[in-house]
Every structure is written in C-alpha cells, then in structure tokens.
C-alpha cells in the first residue's frame, strides 16, 4: 500500500478526481489522467448495450478527443487489485510504457503503482 498523503500533490489530485467520478456516477470504476500540459480528464465506466469502456479507457479517449498528445500519469479507483492489461495498454498508447498508473481502492488509498508498459 502507498500512503496517499505521501503522493505528489498532482498525483493525489487525479486519485481524488477518479474517486469522485466513481462515487458521483455510481459506477464500478472512476479514472483520471493528466496530460503533458497538466490538464486532467475524468471519467467513469461506460456500460451501454452497444458500448463498453472501462473508466481508464474513457478518460484516455476524452484526453485524445481534447487534443492531448501525451500523458504524464493515470489513476483508477476500483475494487480490482491492479489495472487490467487493456487499461495499461490504452495508457501506454498515449503516454508511453513508463507512464505511471496509480491503482486505488474505493477509499482512495493507493494500493499499487504500475507502469503502462
């Protein structure tokens, strides 16, 4: 486990945003990403009959649609122990293999940090 208070303030911010998205929308996961300019994009799980996206996939798609060229970091709030291979791949596509992905529980405590690679 990672002490969330020991996180960089910008990383703490994206964890808080991801947690808020999850709670506000009542979805299984919330995510936030920070682009190369410091802008943040926040999303929850999308579960429509014709479209299924994880929260991280949605947040990355929002970043791309808004013109982001790269990612500095990503965070996901989930019941899962780690980020899925698909989630890490979408972060890697925009941010590169070394982009950190913070994985936090519903209480906002960061369980682990993995790289997108």
N, C-alpha and C positions, 0 to 999 in steps of 0.2 A: 504494500500500500504506500501511497505517496501522500504526505501531509499537504493538503491543498493550500494551506496558508504559506507553504514554502515555495509555491509556484511563482513564476514570473507573473507580475500583475496582468499582462496581456493574455497569458495562458489561463489564468484564473477567470478572466473576463469571458473567454469563449466557453469555458466549462459552465459558468453561471448562465450564459445565454442559452446553451444547449439544454440545461436543466429546466430553465424557464419555458422553453418551447415544448418540451415533453409534458410538463405539468399543465401549461395553458391549453394545449390542444388535446390532452388526454390520449396521447399516442404512446406506443411501446418504446420509442426512442426519440431523443432530441439530439440535434447536432449543430455545430457552428464551425465555420472555417474562417481563417484570416488570410487575406491575400497579400501580395507583395507591397501594397501601398498602406496596409494596416486596416483596410475596410473589412468588416465582418458580414457574414451571411449566415442566417439562422434558419433552420428547417426542422420539421418533424417527419415521421414516417408517412408515406403516401400509400394508401391501401384502397384503390378503386378497383372495380371489376376488371377494367381494361388496362390499369397501370399500377404497378407495384414498385416502389422505390424505398430503399432504406433512408433514414434521416441523413446520413452522410452523403449518399448519392444525390439526394435532393439539394443539400447545401452546396455541394460542388457544382451541380447543374445551375443553381442560382448565381454562383460566382462567375461561371463561364458566360452565362447569359448577360451578365452585367459588365463583361469586358475584362475580367481578371485574367492575367497572363501567367500567374504562378500562385502557389500557396506557401505561407510561412508555417502554418500549423492547423491542426484539425482537432476537434473534440467531439466525443459522442457520450451521451448519458444513456445507459442501457442496463438491463438485467444480465446481459451476457458478460462473460469473463474477459473477453478481448474483442477487438474489431475483426469482423469477418474478412476472409481473403478478398471478397468482392469489394468491400468498403475500402480496404487498403489499396486495392488496385485503382479505384477511381481517384483516390487522393494522390496516388503515385502518378497517374496520367497528367494531372495538372501541376502537382508540386514537386515531383521527383521522388526518388527512392528514399531519400533521407528525411523527408517531411515527417515531423512527429505527429502521432495520433494519440491523444490523451483519452483513455477509456475510464469513465467514471460511473459509479453506481447512482441509483436514484437520489441518494442523499447528497450527491455532489462530490463525494470522496473519490479522488483519482485512484483507481486500482492499479493501473499499469500505464506505461507509455511505450508504444511500439513505433517503429518506423513504417512508412508506407511501403518500403522496399521489401 
